[in-house]
Amino acid sequence: MHCLQAFNMHLAASAEFLIHLRMAQNLKTALLQVDLVWEDIEANKKIFEEKIKALSADVDLIVLPEMFTTGFSMNAEELAEPPTGPSFEWMRQMASEKDAAVTGSVITSEKGNFYNRLYFVFPDGSSEKYDKKHTFTLAGEHEIYASGTERLIVNYKGWKICPLVCYDLRFPVWARNTEDYDLLLYVANWPAPRVHAWDILLQARAIENMSYCIGVNRVGKDGENLDYVGHSAAYDGLGKRVSKTTSETEFSEEVILERSHLHEIRTQLKFLQDRDRFTLH
């Protein structure tokens, strides 16, 4: 009887250790900042495929910009794909080949509406989606695309990830860390004239939510003659920049996010415990 109890205790301890080990895992994340080809789906997929294949073999998560196959286009009638269309299938292929999750947004058509839809595709081919909540009224996005209504929290390799899209960055209530997520993620086509706000808000979202915050933006000029200078970056839970590349041209950078950093600052500082309580409607 005592031997059986000891064996069961050993199994329980082993299981607890494995859970802790899984939760403590670092997350190697690739930021892909690219000059998108205007409204050319195949050309953009080819560009990203080359860059993805050049990443290291142990990368865990690959982050692409907003509307990474087209640029920030309002030409949804011609460019929209069904929910499991070619671009989604391409993401599944890339995730399988690299054994890594892939995320980015695509123009999607479903049930008579167009969406600026972010897909989070897991290495095994399964996926989750998030429809951009805050459509960009200044560019008339709200007239073309329906707004999403639900926030997404992804569970991946022991990390809780909240993926959002571009203009969502300006709205802190929508991003508020009420579920103790570990990584806040923005994919974007954020133009050069307002890139100062992009820099500041990414850092602010990291600080106020005590989480890693990553923003991946594009570079180059789009079909509407708007300039983009990137400034893709990753910040830790205290707002310190942990990505190194500051180029305003194309680049790929792999950043290691450390689970121990979040545990340390949240245990010592406990700012999230003092957050305001509210309900999102």
MIVOZA-311695 format. One record per residue: x, y, z of N, C-alpha, C in turn; residue in three letters; residue number from 1. Coordinates in Angstrom, 1 decimal. Layout:
N
      nxx      nyy      nzz     caxx     cayy     cazz      cxx      cyy      czz   code   pos
        X        Y        Z        X        Y        Z        X        Y        Z    ALA   NUM
...
! end
This chain:
281
      nxx      nyy      nzz     caxx     cayy     cazz      cxx      cyy      czz   code   pos
      0.8     -1.2      0.0      0.0      0.0      0.0      0.9      1.3      0.0    MET     1
      1.9      1.2      0.9      2.8      2.4      1.0      3.5      2.6     -0.4    HIS     2
      3.9      1.5     -1.0      4.6      1.6     -2.3      3.7      2.2     -3.3    CYS     3
      2.5      1.8     -3.3      1.5      2.4     -4.3      1.3      3.9     -4.1    LEU     4
      1.2      4.3     -2.8      1.0      5.7     -2.5      2.3      6.5     -3.0    GLN     5
      3.4      5.9     -2.7      4.7      6.6     -3.1      4.8      6.7     -4.6    ALA     6
      4.3      5.6     -5.3      4.4      5.7     -6.8      3.4      6.7     -7.3    PHE     7
      2.2      6.8     -6.7      1.3      7.8     -7.2      1.8      9.2     -6.9    ASN     8
      2.4      9.4     -5.8      3.0     10.7     -5.4      4.1     11.1     -6.4    MET     9
      4.9     10.1     -6.8      5.9     10.3     -7.8      5.4     10.7     -9.1    HIS    10
      4.3     10.0     -9.5      3.6     10.4    -10.8      3.1     11.8    -10.8    LEU    11
      2.4     12.1     -9.7      1.9     13.5     -9.5      3.0     14.5     -9.6    ALA    12
      4.1     14.3     -8.9      5.2     15.2     -8.9      5.8     15.3    -10.3    ALA    13
      5.9     14.2    -11.0      6.4     14.3    -12.3      5.6     15.0    -13.3    SER    14
      4.2     14.8    -13.1      3.3     15.6    -14.0      3.4     17.1    -13.7    ALA    15
      3.5     17.4    -12.4      3.6     18.8    -12.1      4.8     19.5    -12.6    GLU    16
      5.9     18.7    -12.6      7.2     19.2    -13.1      7.1     19.4    -14.6    PHE    17
      6.4     18.5    -15.3      6.3     18.6    -16.8      5.5     19.8    -17.1    LEU    18
      4.4     20.1    -16.4      3.6     21.2    -16.6      4.4     22.5    -16.4    ILE    19
      5.1     22.5    -15.3      6.0     23.7    -15.0      7.0     23.9    -16.1    HIS    20
      7.6     22.8    -16.5      8.6     22.9    -17.6      8.0     23.5    -18.9    LEU    21
      6.8     23.0    -19.2      6.1     23.5    -20.4      5.7     24.9    -20.3    ARG    22
      5.3     25.3    -19.1      4.9     26.7    -18.9      6.1     27.6    -18.9    MET    23
      7.2     27.1    -18.5      8.4     28.0    -18.3      9.2     28.1    -19.7    ALA    24
      8.7     27.5    -20.7      9.4     27.5    -22.0      9.5     28.9    -22.5    GLN    25
     10.7     29.2    -23.1     10.8     30.5    -23.8     10.1     30.3    -25.2    ASN    26
      9.7     31.4    -25.8      9.0     31.4    -27.1      9.9     32.2    -28.1    LEU    27
     10.4     31.5    -29.0     11.3     32.1    -30.0     10.4     32.6    -31.2    LYS    28
     10.3     33.9    -31.3      9.3     34.6    -32.2     10.0     35.4    -33.3    THR    29
      9.6     35.1    -34.6     10.2     35.8    -35.7      9.3     37.0    -36.2    ALA    30
      9.9     38.2    -36.3      9.2     39.3    -36.8      9.6     39.5    -38.3    LEU    31
      8.6     39.5    -39.2      8.9     39.7    -40.6      8.4     41.0    -41.1    LEU    32
      9.3     42.0    -41.3      9.0     43.3    -41.8      9.3     43.3    -43.3    GLN    33
      8.3     43.5    -44.2      8.4     43.3    -45.6      7.8     44.5    -46.4    VAL    34
      8.4     44.8    -47.6      7.8     45.7    -48.5      6.8     44.9    -49.3    ASP    35
      5.5     45.1    -49.0      4.4     44.3    -49.7      4.2     44.8    -51.1    LEU    36
      3.9     43.9    -52.0      3.5     44.2    -53.4      2.0     44.4    -53.4    VAL    37
      1.7     45.6    -53.9      0.3     46.0    -53.9     -0.7     45.1    -54.6    TRP    38
     -1.6     44.5    -53.8     -2.7     43.7    -54.3     -2.3     42.5    -55.1    GLU    39
     -1.1     42.0    -54.8     -0.5     40.8    -55.6     -0.3     39.7    -54.6    ASP    40
     -1.4     38.9    -54.5     -1.4     37.8    -53.5     -0.2     36.8    -53.7    ILE    41
     -0.1     36.4    -54.9      0.9     35.3    -55.2      2.4     35.9    -55.0    GLU    42
      2.6     37.1    -55.4      3.9     37.7    -55.2      4.3     37.8    -53.8    ALA    43
      3.3     38.3    -53.0      3.6     38.4    -51.5      3.8     37.1    -50.8    ASN    44
      3.1     36.1    -51.2      3.3     34.8    -50.6      4.7     34.2    -51.0    LYS    45
      5.1     34.5    -52.2      6.4     34.0    -52.6      7.5     34.7    -51.8    LYS    46
      7.4     36.0    -51.5      8.3     36.8    -50.7      8.4     36.2    -49.3    ILE    47
      7.2     36.0    -48.7      7.2     35.5    -47.3      7.7     34.1    -47.3    PHE    48
      7.4     33.3    -48.2      7.9     31.9    -48.2      9.4     31.8    -48.2    GLU    49
     10.0     32.7    -49.0     11.5     32.7    -49.0     12.0     33.1    -47.6    GLU    50
     11.4     34.1    -47.0     11.9     34.6    -45.7     11.6     33.6    -44.6    LYS    51
     10.5     32.9    -44.7     10.1     31.9    -43.7     11.1     30.7    -43.7    ILE    52
     11.4     30.3    -44.9     12.3     29.2    -45.1     13.7     29.5    -44.6    LYS    53
     14.1     30.8    -44.6     15.4     31.2    -44.1     15.5     31.3    -42.6    ALA    54
     14.4     31.2    -41.9     14.4     31.3    -40.4     15.1     30.0    -39.8    LEU    55
     15.5     30.2    -38.6     16.1     29.0    -37.9     15.1     27.9    -37.7    SER    56
     15.6     26.7    -37.5     14.8     25.5    -37.4     14.0     25.5    -36.1    ALA    57
     14.4     26.2    -35.1     13.7     26.1    -33.8     12.8     27.3    -33.5    ASP    58
     12.4     28.1    -34.5     11.5     29.2    -34.3     10.2     28.6    -33.9    VAL    59
      9.5     29.3    -32.9      8.2     28.8    -32.4      7.0     29.6    -33.1    ASP    60
      7.1     30.8    -33.4      6.0     31.7    -33.8      6.5     32.6    -34.9    LEU    61
      5.8     32.7    -36.0      6.2     33.6    -37.1      5.1     34.6    -37.3    ILE    62
      5.5     35.9    -37.2      4.5     37.0    -37.3      4.6     37.8    -38.6    VAL    63
      3.5     37.8    -39.3      3.4     38.6    -40.6      2.6     39.8    -40.4    LEU    64
      2.7     40.8    -41.3      1.9     42.1    -41.1      0.4     41.9    -41.4    PRO    65
     -0.3     42.9    -41.2     -1.7     43.0    -41.5     -1.9     42.9    -43.0    GLU    66
     -2.9     42.2    -43.5     -3.2     42.1    -44.9     -1.9     41.8    -45.7    MET    67
     -1.2     40.8    -45.2      0.1     40.5    -45.7      0.2     40.0    -47.2    PHE    68
     -1.0     39.6    -47.7     -1.0     39.2    -49.1     -1.3     40.3    -50.1    THR    69
     -1.8     41.5    -49.6     -2.3     42.5    -50.5     -1.9     43.9    -50.2    THR    70
     -1.5     44.2    -49.0     -1.4     45.5    -48.5     -2.8     46.0    -48.0    GLY    71
     -2.8     47.2    -47.4     -4.1     47.6    -46.8     -5.0     48.2    -47.8    PHE    72
     -5.7     47.2    -48.5     -6.6     47.6    -49.6     -8.1     47.6    -49.2    SER    73
     -8.8     48.5    -49.9    -10.2     48.5    -49.7    -10.9     47.8    -50.9    MET    74
    -10.1     47.2    -51.7    -10.7     46.5    -52.9    -11.0     45.0    -52.5    ASN    75
    -11.9     44.9    -51.6    -12.3     43.6    -51.0    -13.0     42.7    -52.0    ALA    76
    -13.9     43.3    -52.8    -14.7     42.5    -53.7    -13.8     41.7    -54.7    GLU    77
    -12.6     42.2    -55.1    -11.8     41.5    -56.0    -10.7     40.6    -55.2    GLU    78
    -10.4     41.0    -54.0     -9.3     40.4    -53.3     -9.7     39.4    -52.2    LEU    79
    -10.9     39.5    -51.8    -11.3     38.6    -50.6    -11.3     37.1    -51.0    ALA    80
    -10.9     36.3    -50.0    -10.8     34.9    -50.1    -11.8     34.3    -49.1    GLU    81
    -12.3     33.1    -49.4    -13.2     32.4    -48.4    -12.4     32.1    -47.2    PRO    82
    -13.0     31.7    -46.1    -12.3     31.5    -44.8    -11.2     30.4    -44.9    PRO    83
    -11.4     29.4    -45.7    -10.3     28.4    -45.9     -9.7     28.5    -47.3    THR    84
     -9.5     29.7    -47.7     -9.0     29.9    -49.1     -7.5     29.7    -49.3    GLY    85
     -7.0     30.0    -50.4     -5.6     29.7    -50.7     -4.6     30.3    -49.8    PRO    86
     -4.8     31.5    -49.3     -3.8     32.1    -48.4     -3.8     31.4    -47.0    SER    87
     -5.0     31.1    -46.6     -5.1     30.3    -45.3     -4.4     29.0    -45.5    PHE    88
     -4.6     28.3    -46.6     -3.9     27.0    -46.8     -2.4     27.2    -47.0    GLU    89
     -2.0     28.3    -47.5     -0.6     28.6    -47.6      0.0     28.7    -46.2    TRP    90
     -0.7     29.4    -45.3     -0.3     29.6    -43.9     -0.1     28.2    -43.2    MET    91
     -1.1     27.3    -43.5     -1.0     26.0    -42.9      0.2     25.2    -43.4    ARG    92
      0.5     25.4    -44.7      1.7     24.7    -45.3      3.0     25.3    -44.6    GLN    93
      3.1     26.6    -44.5      4.3     27.2    -43.9      4.4     26.7    -42.4    MET    94
      3.3     26.7    -41.7      3.3     26.2    -40.3      3.8     24.8    -40.2    ALA    95
      3.3     24.0    -41.1      3.7     22.5    -41.1      5.2     22.4    -41.4    SER    96
      5.6     23.1    -42.5      7.0     22.9    -42.9      8.0     23.4    -41.9    GLU    97
      7.7     24.5    -41.1      8.6     25.1    -40.1      8.3     24.5    -38.7    LYS    98
      7.2     23.7    -38.6      6.8     23.2    -37.3      6.7     24.4    -36.3    ASP    99
      6.1     25.5    -36.8      5.9     26.7    -36.0      4.5     27.3    -36.3    ALA   100
      4.0     28.1    -35.3      2.8     28.8    -35.6      3.0     30.0    -36.5    ALA   101
      2.0     30.3    -37.3      2.1     31.4    -38.2      0.9     32.3    -38.0    VAL   102
      1.1     33.6    -38.0     -0.1     34.5    -37.8      0.1     35.8    -38.7    THR   103
     -1.0     36.3    -39.1     -1.1     37.5    -39.9     -2.5     37.7    -40.4    GLY   104
     -2.9     38.8    -41.0     -4.3     39.0    -41.4     -4.4     39.0    -42.9    SER   105
     -5.7     38.6    -43.3     -6.0     38.4    -44.8     -7.4     38.9    -45.0    VAL   106
     -7.6     39.5    -46.2     -9.0     39.9    -46.6     -9.8     38.7    -46.8    ILE   107
    -10.9     38.6    -46.0    -11.7     37.4    -46.0    -13.2     37.7    -46.2    THR   108
    -13.9     36.9    -46.9    -15.3     37.0    -47.2    -16.1     35.9    -46.6    SER   109
    -17.1     36.2    -45.8    -17.9     35.2    -45.1    -19.3     35.7    -44.9    GLU   110
    -20.3     34.9    -45.3    -21.7     35.2    -45.1    -22.1     36.6    -45.5    LYS   111
    -21.6     37.0    -46.6    -22.0     38.3    -47.2    -21.2     39.5    -46.6    GLY   112
    -20.3     39.3    -45.8    -19.5     40.3    -45.2    -18.0     40.1    -45.5    ASN   113
    -17.3     41.3    -45.6    -15.8     41.2    -45.7    -15.2     41.5    -44.3    PHE   114
    -14.1     40.8    -44.0    -13.4     41.0    -42.7    -11.9     41.1    -42.9    TYR   115
    -11.3     41.9    -42.1     -9.9     42.0    -42.0     -9.6     40.9    -40.9    ASN   116
     -9.3     39.7    -41.4     -9.3     38.6    -40.4     -7.9     38.1    -40.2    ARG   117
     -7.5     38.0    -38.9     -6.2     37.5    -38.5     -6.4     36.0    -38.2    LEU   118
     -5.5     35.2    -38.8     -5.5     33.8    -38.5     -4.3     33.4    -37.7    TYR   119
     -4.5     32.6    -36.7     -3.4     32.0    -35.9     -3.4     30.6    -36.2    PHE   120
     -2.4     30.1    -37.0     -2.3     28.7    -37.5     -1.2     28.0    -36.7    VAL   121
     -1.6     26.9    -36.1     -0.7     26.0    -35.4      0.0     25.1    -36.3    PHE   122
      1.2     24.5    -35.8      1.9     23.6    -36.6      1.2     22.4    -37.1    PRO   123
      0.2     21.9    -36.3     -0.6     20.8    -36.7     -1.7     21.0    -37.7    ASP   124
     -1.8     22.3    -38.1     -2.8     22.7    -39.1     -4.1     23.2    -38.6    GLY   125
     -4.3     23.1    -37.3     -5.5     23.7    -36.7     -5.3     25.2    -36.6    SER   126
     -6.4     25.9    -36.3     -6.3     27.4    -36.4     -7.3     28.0    -35.5    SER   127
     -7.1     29.3    -35.2     -8.1     30.2    -34.6     -8.1     31.5    -35.3    GLU   128
     -9.1     32.3    -35.2     -9.3     33.5    -36.0     -9.7     34.7    -35.1    LYS   129
     -9.4     35.9    -35.5     -9.8     37.1    -34.9    -10.1     38.1    -36.0    TYR   130
    -11.3     38.7    -36.0    -11.7     39.7    -36.9    -11.5     41.1    -36.3    ASP   131
    -10.8     41.9    -37.0    -10.4     43.2    -36.5    -11.6     44.0    -35.9    LYS   132
    -11.5     44.4    -34.6    -12.6     45.0    -33.9    -12.7     46.5    -34.4    LYS   133
    -11.6     47.2    -34.4    -11.6     48.7    -34.7    -11.2     48.9    -36.1    HIS   134
    -12.2     49.0    -37.0    -11.9     49.3    -38.4    -11.6     50.8    -38.5    THR   135
    -10.6     51.1    -39.4    -10.0     52.4    -39.5    -10.8     53.4    -40.3    PHE   136
    -11.6     54.2    -39.6    -12.6     55.1    -40.2    -11.9     56.1    -41.1    THR   137
    -10.7     56.6    -40.7    -10.0     57.6    -41.5     -9.8     57.1    -42.9    LEU   138
     -9.6     55.8    -43.2     -9.4     55.3    -44.5    -10.7     54.7    -45.1    ALA   139
    -11.8     54.8    -44.4    -13.0     54.2    -44.8    -13.1     52.7    -44.7    GLY   140
    -12.3     52.1    -43.8    -12.3     50.7    -43.7    -13.7     50.2    -43.1    GLU   141
    -14.3     51.0    -42.3    -15.6     50.7    -41.7    -16.7     50.6    -42.8    HIS   142
    -16.5     51.2    -43.9    -17.5     51.1    -45.0    -17.4     49.9    -45.8    GLU   143
    -16.3     49.2    -45.7    -16.0     48.0    -46.5    -16.0     46.7    -45.7    ILE   144
    -15.4     46.8    -44.5    -15.2     45.6    -43.7    -16.1     45.7    -42.4    TYR   145
    -16.7     44.5    -42.1    -17.5     44.4    -40.8    -16.5     44.3    -39.7    ALA   146
    -16.9     44.8    -38.5    -16.1     44.8    -37.3    -16.3     43.5    -36.6    SER   147
    -15.2     43.0    -36.0    -15.3     41.8    -35.2    -15.9     42.2    -33.8    GLY   148
    -16.4     41.2    -33.1    -17.0     41.4    -31.8    -16.4     40.7    -30.7    THR   149
    -15.5     39.7    -31.0    -14.9     38.9    -29.9    -13.4     39.0    -29.9    GLU   150
    -12.8     39.1    -28.7    -11.4     39.1    -28.6    -10.9     37.6    -28.5    ARG   151
     -9.7     37.4    -28.9     -9.2     36.0    -29.0     -8.0     35.9    -28.0    LEU   152
     -8.0     34.8    -27.2     -6.8     34.5    -26.4     -6.4     33.1    -26.9    ILE   153
     -5.2     33.0    -27.4     -4.6     31.8    -28.0     -3.8     31.1    -26.9    VAL   154
     -3.9     29.8    -26.8     -3.0     29.0    -25.9     -2.1     28.3    -26.8    ASN   155
     -0.8     28.6    -26.6      0.2     28.0    -27.5      1.5     27.8    -26.7    TYR   156
      1.9     26.5    -26.6      3.2     26.1    -25.9      3.3     26.7    -24.5    LYS   157
      2.2     26.7    -23.8      2.2     27.2    -22.5      2.1     28.7    -22.3    GLY   158
      1.9     29.4    -23.5      1.8     30.9    -23.5      0.4     31.2    -23.9    TRP   159
     -0.1     32.3    -23.2     -1.4     32.9    -23.6     -1.2     34.1    -24.4    LYS   160
     -1.7     34.1    -25.6     -1.4     35.2    -26.6     -2.7     35.9    -27.0    ILE   161
     -2.6     37.2    -27.0     -3.8     38.0    -27.5     -3.4     38.7    -28.8    CYS   162
     -3.8     38.2    -29.9     -3.5     38.8    -31.2     -4.5     39.9    -31.6    PRO   163
     -4.0     41.1    -32.0     -4.9     42.2    -32.4     -4.4     42.8    -33.7    LEU   164
     -5.1     43.7    -34.3     -4.8     44.2    -35.7     -4.7     45.7    -35.7    VAL   165
     -3.6     46.3    -36.0     -3.3     47.7    -36.4     -4.0     48.7    -35.5    CYS   166
     -5.1     49.2    -36.0     -5.9     50.3    -35.4     -6.3     50.0    -33.9    TYR   167
     -6.5     48.7    -33.7     -6.8     48.2    -32.3     -5.8     48.8    -31.3    ASP   168
     -4.6     49.1    -31.7     -3.5     49.5    -30.8     -3.9     50.8    -30.1    LEU   169
     -4.8     51.6    -30.7     -5.1     52.9    -30.1     -6.2     52.8    -29.0    ARG   170
     -6.7     51.6    -28.7     -7.8     51.4    -27.8     -7.4     50.5    -26.7    PHE   171
     -6.9     51.1    -25.6     -6.4     50.3    -24.5     -7.4     49.4    -23.8    PRO   172
     -8.7     49.8    -23.7     -9.7     49.0    -23.0     -9.8     47.6    -23.7    VAL   173
     -9.8     47.6    -25.1     -9.9     46.3    -25.8     -8.7     45.4    -25.5    TRP   174
     -7.6     46.0    -25.3     -6.4     45.2    -25.1     -6.1     44.9    -23.6    ALA   175
     -6.9     45.4    -22.7     -6.6     45.3    -21.3     -6.4     43.8    -20.8    ARG   176
     -5.4     43.6    -20.0     -5.0     42.3    -19.6     -5.8     41.8    -18.5    ASN   177
     -7.0     41.3    -18.8     -7.9     40.8    -17.7     -7.9     39.3    -17.7    THR   178
     -7.1     38.7    -18.6     -7.0     37.2    -18.6     -5.6     36.7    -18.4    GLU   179
     -4.8     37.6    -17.9     -3.4     37.3    -17.6     -2.7     36.7    -18.8    ASP   180
     -2.9     37.3    -20.0     -2.1     36.8    -21.2     -0.7     37.2    -21.0    TYR   181
      0.2     36.5    -21.8      1.6     36.7    -21.7      2.2     37.5    -22.8    ASP   182
      1.5     37.5    -23.9      2.0     38.2    -25.1      0.8     38.9    -25.8    LEU   183
      1.0     40.2    -26.0      0.1     41.0    -26.8      0.7     41.2    -28.2    LEU   184
     -0.1     41.0    -29.2      0.5     40.9    -30.6     -0.3     41.8    -31.5    LEU   185
      0.4     42.7    -32.2     -0.3     43.5    -33.2      0.4     43.3    -34.6    TYR   186
     -0.5     43.0    -35.6      0.0     43.0    -37.0     -0.6     44.3    -37.6    VAL   187
      0.2     44.9    -38.5     -0.2     46.3    -38.9      0.3     46.7    -40.3    ALA   188
     -0.5     47.6    -40.9      0.0     48.5    -42.0     -0.2     49.9    -41.4    ASN   189
      0.8     50.3    -40.6      0.8     51.6    -39.9      1.6     52.6    -40.7    TRP   190
      1.0     53.7    -41.2      1.8     54.6    -42.1      2.8     55.5    -41.4    PRO   191
      3.8     55.9    -42.2      4.9     56.7    -41.7      4.5     58.0    -40.9    ALA   192
      3.6     58.7    -41.4      3.3     60.0    -40.7      2.9     59.9    -39.2    PRO   193
      2.4     58.7    -38.8      1.9     58.5    -37.4      2.8     57.4    -36.7    ARG   194
      4.0     57.1    -37.2      4.7     56.0    -36.7      5.2     56.3    -35.2    VAL   195
      5.3     57.6    -34.9      5.7     58.0    -33.5      4.6     57.5    -32.6    HIS   196
      3.4     57.5    -32.9      2.3     57.0    -32.1      2.4     55.5    -32.0    ALA   197
      2.8     54.8    -33.1      3.0     53.4    -33.1      4.0     53.0    -32.0    TRP   198
      5.2     53.7    -32.1      6.3     53.4    -31.1      5.8     53.5    -29.7    ASP   199
      5.2     54.6    -29.4      4.8     54.9    -28.0      3.7     54.0    -27.5    ILE   200
      2.7     53.7    -28.3      1.6     52.9    -27.9      2.0     51.4    -27.7    LEU   201
      2.9     50.9    -28.6      3.4     49.5    -28.3      4.0     49.4    -27.0    LEU   202
      4.9     50.4    -26.7      5.6     50.4    -25.4      4.6     50.5    -24.2    GLN   203
      3.6     51.4    -24.4      2.6     51.6    -23.3      1.8     50.4    -23.1    ALA   204
      1.4     49.7    -24.2      0.6     48.5    -24.0      1.4     47.4    -23.2    ARG   205
      2.7     47.3    -23.5      3.5     46.4    -22.7      3.5     46.7    -21.2    ALA   206
      3.7     48.0    -20.9      3.9     48.4    -19.5      2.6     48.3    -18.8    ILE   207
      1.5     48.7    -19.3      0.2     48.7    -18.6     -0.4     47.3    -18.4    GLU   208
      0.0     46.4    -19.3     -0.5     45.0    -19.2      0.5     44.0    -18.7    ASN   209
      1.7     44.5    -18.3      2.7     43.7    -17.8      2.9     42.4    -18.6    MET   210
      3.0     42.6    -19.9      3.1     41.5    -20.9      4.1     41.9    -21.9    SER   211
      4.6     40.8    -22.6      5.4     41.2    -23.8      4.4     41.8    -24.8    TYR   212
      4.9     42.7    -25.6      4.1     43.3    -26.7      4.9     43.4    -28.0    CYS   213
      4.4     42.8    -29.0      5.1     42.8    -30.3      4.2     43.5    -31.4    ILE   214
      4.8     44.3    -32.2      4.1     44.9    -33.3      4.9     44.6    -34.6    GLY   215
      4.3     44.1    -35.6      4.9     43.9    -36.9      4.2     44.7    -38.0    VAL   216
      5.0     45.6    -38.5      4.5     46.6    -39.5      5.2     46.3    -40.9    ASN   217
      4.7     46.9    -41.9      5.3     46.8    -43.2      6.2     48.0    -43.5    ARG   218
      6.9     47.9    -44.7      7.6     49.1    -45.2      7.3     49.3    -46.6    VAL   219
      7.8     50.3    -47.2      7.6     50.6    -48.6      6.4     51.6    -48.9    GLY   220
      6.0     51.6    -50.1      4.9     52.5    -50.5      3.7     51.6    -51.1    LYS   221
      2.5     52.0    -50.7      1.4     51.2    -51.2      0.7     51.8    -52.4    ASP   222
     -0.3     51.2    -52.9     -1.0     51.7    -54.1     -1.7     53.0    -53.9    GLY   223
     -1.9     53.4    -52.7     -2.5     54.7    -52.4     -1.5     55.8    -52.1    GLU   224
     -0.2     55.5    -52.4      0.9     56.4    -52.3      1.3     56.7    -50.9    ASN   225
      0.9     55.8    -49.9      1.2     56.0    -48.5      2.6     55.3    -48.3    LEU   226
      3.4     56.0    -47.5      4.7     55.5    -47.1      4.6     54.7    -45.7    ASP   227
      5.4     53.7    -45.6      5.5     52.9    -44.4      7.0     52.7    -44.1    TYR   228
      7.3     52.9    -42.8      8.7     52.8    -42.4      8.9     51.7    -41.3    VAL   229
      7.9     50.8    -41.2      8.1     49.6    -40.3      8.1     49.9    -38.8    GLY   230
      9.3     50.0    -38.2      9.4     50.1    -36.7      8.8     48.9    -36.0    HIS   231
      8.9     47.8    -36.7      8.5     46.5    -36.0      9.3     46.3    -34.8    SER   232
      8.7     45.9    -33.7      9.5     45.8    -32.4      8.9     44.8    -31.4    ALA   233
      9.7     44.4    -30.5      9.2     43.6    -29.3      9.6     44.3    -28.0    ALA   234
      8.7     44.4    -27.1      8.9     45.0    -25.8      8.6     44.0    -24.7    TYR   235
      9.4     44.0    -23.6      9.1     43.1    -22.5      8.0     43.7    -21.5    ASP   236
      7.7     43.1    -20.5      6.6     43.5    -19.6      6.8     44.8    -18.8    GLY   237
      8.1     45.3    -18.9      8.3     46.6    -18.3      8.5     47.7    -19.3    LEU   238
      8.3     47.3    -20.6      8.4     48.3    -21.7      9.8     48.5    -22.2    GLY   239
     10.7     47.6    -21.9     12.1     47.6    -22.4     12.1     46.9    -23.8    LYS   240
     12.7     47.6    -24.8     12.7     47.0    -26.1     13.7     45.8    -26.1    ARG   241
     13.2     44.6    -26.5     14.1     43.4    -26.5     14.5     43.0    -28.0    VAL   242
     13.8     43.6    -29.0     14.3     43.4    -30.3     15.4     44.3    -30.6    SER   243
     16.3     44.0    -31.5     17.5     44.8    -31.8     17.5     45.6    -33.1    LYS   244
     16.7     45.1    -34.1     16.8     45.7    -35.4     15.9     46.9    -35.4    THR   245
     16.5     48.0    -35.9     15.7     49.3    -36.0     15.6     49.8    -37.4    THR   246
     15.9     49.0    -38.4     15.9     49.4    -39.8     14.5     49.7    -40.3    SER   247
     14.4     50.7    -41.1     13.2     51.2    -41.7     13.0     50.5    -43.1    GLU   248
     13.8     49.5    -43.4     13.6     48.7    -44.6     13.3     47.2    -44.2    THR   249
     13.3     46.3    -45.2     12.9     45.0    -44.9     13.9     44.3    -43.9    GLU   250
     13.4     43.5    -43.0     14.2     42.7    -42.1     13.4     41.5    -41.5    PHE   251
     14.2     40.5    -41.1     13.6     39.4    -40.3     14.4     39.3    -39.0    SER   252
     13.8     39.3    -37.9     14.5     39.2    -36.6     13.8     38.1    -35.7    GLU   253
     14.6     37.3    -35.1     14.1     36.3    -34.2     14.4     36.7    -32.7    GLU   254
     13.3     36.8    -32.0     13.4     37.4    -30.6     13.0     36.3    -29.6    VAL   255
     13.8     36.1    -28.6     13.4     35.1    -27.6     12.6     35.8    -26.4    ILE   256
     11.4     35.3    -26.2     10.6     35.8    -25.1     10.7     34.9    -23.9    LEU   257
     11.1     35.4    -22.8     11.4     34.6    -21.6     10.3     34.6    -20.6    GLU   258
      9.8     33.4    -20.4      8.7     33.2    -19.5      9.1     33.6    -18.0    ARG   259
     10.3     33.4    -17.7     10.8     33.7    -16.3     10.7     35.2    -16.1    SER   260
     10.9     36.0    -17.1     10.8     37.5    -17.0      9.4     37.9    -16.5    HIS   261
      8.3     37.3    -17.1      7.0     37.7    -16.7      6.7     37.2    -15.3    LEU   262
      7.1     36.0    -15.0      6.9     35.5    -13.6      7.6     36.4    -12.6    HIS   263
      8.8     36.8    -12.8      9.5     37.6    -11.9      8.8     39.0    -11.7    GLU   264
      8.5     39.7    -12.7      7.9     41.0    -12.6      6.5     41.0    -12.0    ILE   265
      5.8     40.0    -12.4      4.4     39.9    -11.9      4.4     39.5    -10.4    ARG   266
      5.3     38.6    -10.0      5.4     38.2     -8.6      5.9     39.3     -7.7    THR   267
      6.9     40.1     -8.2      7.5     41.2     -7.4      6.6     42.4     -7.4    GLN   268
      6.1     42.8     -8.5      5.4     44.1     -8.6      3.9     44.0     -8.5    LEU   269
      3.3     43.0     -9.0      1.8     42.7     -8.8      0.9     43.9     -9.2    LYS   270
      1.3     44.7    -10.2      0.5     45.8    -10.6     -0.8     45.3    -11.2    PHE   271
     -0.9     44.2    -11.8     -2.1     43.7    -12.4     -3.2     43.5    -11.4    LEU   272
     -2.8     43.2    -10.2     -3.8     43.0     -9.1     -4.6     44.2     -8.8    GLN   273
     -4.0     45.4     -9.1     -4.7     46.7     -8.8     -5.4     47.3    -10.0    ASP   274
     -5.6     46.5    -11.0     -6.3     47.0    -12.2     -7.7     47.3    -12.0    ARG   275
     -8.3     48.2    -12.8     -9.7     48.5    -12.7    -10.5     47.3    -13.2    ASP   276
    -11.7     47.1    -12.6    -12.5     46.0    -12.9    -13.6     46.5    -13.9    ARG   277
    -13.8     45.8    -15.0    -14.9     46.2    -15.9    -15.2     45.0    -16.8    PHE   278
    -16.3     45.2    -17.5    -16.8     44.1    -18.4    -16.8     44.7    -19.8    THR   279
    -16.3     43.9    -20.8    -16.4     44.4    -22.2    -17.7     43.9    -22.8    LEU   280
    -18.4     44.8    -23.5    -19.6     44.5    -24.1    -19.5     44.6    -25.6    HIS   281
! end
